[in-house]
Amino acid sequence: MPKLDGKVAIVTGAGRGIGREHALALAEAGATVVVNDLGATLAGEGADATPAQQVVSEIEAAGGTAVANGDDVADFAGAERMVKQALETYGRLDILVNNAGITRDRMLVNMSEEEWDSVLAVHLKGHFAPTRHAAAYWREQSKAGDEVRGRVINTSSPSGVFGNVGQTNYGAAKAGIAGFTIIAAQELARYGVTVNCLAPNARTRMTEASFGEIPKPDEGFDAMDPANIAPIVVALCADEAQDITGQCFFIYGGAVNILRPWDAGGLFAQDDKWDADELLAQLRERFPGGVAPEGMVAQMGKAGGQSLQVG
Ligand SMILES: NC(=O)c1ccc[n+]([C@@H]2O[C@H](COP(=O)([O-])OP(=O)(O)OC[C@H]3O[C@@H](n4cnc5c(N)ncnc54)[C@H](O)[C@@H]3O)[C@@H](O)[C@H]2O)c1
């Protein structure tokens, strides 16, 4: 395992599920961890300090160092407090894992404004706000002449990159996070900060709410164990990964798929403005049988190199 001794990490939404495993793995690799979690319900309601505190206790029991933070990542001032807590408690910040999330699934035709706004806030603003404050600190360090090896690891989703029915709010936020990753990677490279994102798959309360109970295998490798996502986080935090940035990694069990971002596709061009009739003819020629997104499960199967049984 790469040695992360002396590094300080913030993991948001680290009281449960995938984030908890990130926090435990980073601590095991030697990092000191700020365990952020609002302790909200899956829909983002309420607050409870217990989950974050439990993970801190687990890290301490294993000989590591950690502190709990209960700020809401979607609150700009709260995110600033969280970054300040890392700096004031441990004197530095090296790693920010943006992981906190909620779901409020609903078909588009029935989705309320509140369902849209709350999901966009926790995911999209909840990535922007902590990254913004951490990046300001790293820029200051870089300008002062310190060598910065900053890491931001964001959390997108197969729903965002492949598209999942019933999740226009969540999927749009997660696609936004993938786009945010590319631009932040371009902007922060000059300060020595890499920015990557994950599209994970794991058995947590979130997936069980969307897909139903996901049984554990009686024996052998448990591909849906949330602990399977943590090794890529630890790897990206290693000093040796200083030049790997702007990537989105799909993870399912032991499968890691480096997703292709939006890139230039099928070109048809002329040196004049298109006539809509001619364009329609071009489209019909290229898509004689029509065209539509393939759907998340089919794409996940391809990305994981196997057929995926969810639910
Ligand atoms: N489980 C999967 O298969 C899967 C797939 C794709 C993406 N994801 C993403 O992975 C991340 C972790 O999800 P999970 O499956 O572990 O879910 P989870 O519900 O087990 O954990 C999410 C944690 O985030 C916390 N949280 C919610 N809102 C918060 C806020 N405003 N501020 C701080 N903390 C907050 C919750 O209290 C909870 O402990 C999420 O971003 C999720 O969208 C998960």
The ligand as a Gaussian input file, in Angstrom:
#p B3LYP/6-31G(d) Opt

LIG

0 1
 N      -23.298000       2.974000      -3.684000
 C      -23.123000       3.058000      -5.000000
 O      -23.148000       2.050000      -5.742000
 C      -22.860000       4.376000      -5.645000
 C      -22.881000       4.447000      -7.048000
 C      -22.591000       5.642000      -7.659000
 C      -22.275000       6.751000      -6.882000
 N      -22.289000       6.673000      -5.524000
 C      -21.935000       7.865000      -4.771000
 O      -21.028000       7.516000      -3.739000
 C      -21.164000       8.442000      -2.671000
 C      -21.359000       7.687000      -1.375000
 O      -22.623000       7.026000      -1.426000
 P      -22.994000       5.743000      -0.545000
 O      -23.548000       4.763000      -1.478000
 O      -21.859000       5.375000       0.335000
 O      -24.238000       6.348000       0.303000
 P      -24.515000       6.455000       1.874000
 O      -25.880000       7.012000       2.007000
 O      -24.188000       5.170000       2.534000
 O      -23.438000       7.530000       2.387000
 C      -23.528000       8.896000       2.087000
 C      -23.156000       9.695000       3.314000
 O      -23.183000      11.106000       2.985000
 C      -23.689000      11.809000       4.111000
 N      -24.246000      13.094000       3.694000
 C      -25.398000      13.320000       3.014000
 N      -25.580000      14.635000       2.803000
 C      -24.517000      15.261000       3.364000
 C      -24.129000      16.621000       3.455000
 N      -24.892000      17.596000       2.926000
 N      -22.962000      16.939000       4.084000
 C      -22.198000      15.955000       4.627000
 N      -22.525000      14.644000       4.581000
 C      -23.671000      14.303000       3.947000
 C      -24.749000      10.888000       4.690000
 O      -25.020000      11.209000       6.058000
 C      -24.126000       9.504000       4.477000
 O      -23.445000       9.051000       5.632000
 C      -22.335000       9.346000      -3.036000
 O      -21.841000      10.526000      -3.642000
 C      -23.085000       8.531000      -4.051000
 O      -23.872000       9.325000      -4.885000
 C      -22.584000       5.511000      -4.889000

